[in-house]
Amino acid sequence: MPIIARHLAIHGRVQGVCYRDWTVRTATSLGVSGWVRNRPDGSVEALAMGEAGAVEAFIARCRGGPASARVDGVAISEGAPEAIQGFERRPTG
């Protein structure tokens, strides 16, 4: 199956609510590779790579997030694949 990459910008109350840790666990459970980080503007940014079905399932879950978060929107664009094994949490950038 072809591998796809999607870049996500997640807006709402998504910092200080364990959104990044939740994202790592969720991606790992779905077999999605990539990374997640906080952005200075209060959003969370992620790159998700994997089989189309797994990436779409990941995106659907990101629209809800953990119980302590409030997701107002998820902007999705095509991402550039990176050579990453697993899913990692990156520093704010």
C-alpha positions as CSV (number, residue, x, y, z in Angstrom):
1,M,0.0,0.0,0.0
2,P,1.2,3.5,-0.7
3,I,2.4,5.7,2.1
4,I,1.0,9.2,2.5
5,A,2.0,12.2,4.6
6,R,-0.3,14.8,6.0
7,H,0.7,18.0,7.8
8,L,-1.8,19.1,10.5
9,A,-2.3,22.4,12.3
10,I,-4.6,21.8,15.3
11,H,-6.2,24.9,16.9
12,G,-8.2,25.4,20.1
13,R,-7.3,24.6,23.7
14,V,-4.6,22.1,22.8
15,Q,-1.6,23.2,24.8
16,G,-1.2,22.4,28.5
17,V,-3.8,19.6,28.2
18,C,-1.5,16.6,27.3
19,Y,-2.5,16.8,23.6
20,R,1.0,16.0,22.4
21,D,1.4,12.9,24.7
22,W,-2.1,11.8,23.6
23,T,-1.1,12.3,20.0
24,V,2.0,10.1,20.4
25,R,0.0,7.3,22.0
26,T,-2.8,7.6,19.3
27,A,-0.4,7.5,16.4
28,T,1.6,4.6,17.8
29,S,-1.6,2.6,18.3
30,L,-2.6,3.2,14.7
31,G,0.9,2.4,13.2
32,V,1.4,6.0,12.1
33,S,4.9,7.6,12.0
34,G,5.8,11.2,12.3
35,W,6.0,13.9,15.0
36,V,4.1,16.5,17.0
37,R,5.0,19.8,18.6
38,N,3.6,22.9,20.2
39,R,3.6,26.1,18.1
40,P,4.3,29.6,19.6
41,D,0.8,30.7,18.6
42,G,-0.9,28.2,20.9
43,S,-1.6,25.6,18.2
44,V,-0.2,22.1,17.9
45,E,1.5,21.0,14.7
46,A,1.9,17.4,13.5
47,L,3.2,15.3,10.6
48,A,1.5,12.0,10.1
49,M,2.8,9.3,7.7
50,G,1.6,5.8,6.9
51,E,-1.0,3.9,5.0
52,A,-3.9,6.1,3.9
53,G,-6.5,4.4,6.2
54,A,-4.3,4.7,9.3
55,V,-3.5,8.4,8.6
56,E,-7.2,9.2,8.0
57,A,-8.1,7.5,11.3
58,F,-5.4,9.5,13.0
59,I,-6.8,12.7,11.6
60,A,-10.3,11.8,12.7
61,R,-9.1,11.2,16.2
62,C,-7.1,14.5,16.3
63,R,-10.4,16.4,15.6
64,G,-11.5,15.3,19.1
65,G,-8.3,15.0,21.0
66,P,-8.0,14.0,24.7
67,A,-10.9,14.7,27.0
68,S,-9.2,17.8,28.5
69,A,-8.7,19.5,25.1
70,R,-11.1,21.6,23.0
71,V,-10.3,21.3,19.3
72,D,-11.7,24.2,17.3
73,G,-10.3,23.1,13.9
74,V,-7.7,21.0,12.1
75,A,-6.1,22.4,9.0
76,I,-4.7,19.6,6.8
77,S,-2.3,19.8,3.9
78,E,-0.2,17.3,2.0
79,G,3.1,16.7,3.9
80,A,6.6,15.8,2.7
81,P,7.5,12.4,3.9
82,E,10.5,12.2,6.3
83,A,12.7,9.3,7.3
84,I,11.2,8.7,10.7
85,Q,10.6,5.5,12.6
86,G,7.7,5.7,15.0
87,F,6.1,8.9,16.3
88,E,8.0,11.4,18.3
89,R,7.3,14.5,20.4
90,R,9.4,17.5,19.3
91,P,10.3,20.8,21.0
92,T,8.1,23.8,20.4
93,G,8.9,25.3,17.1
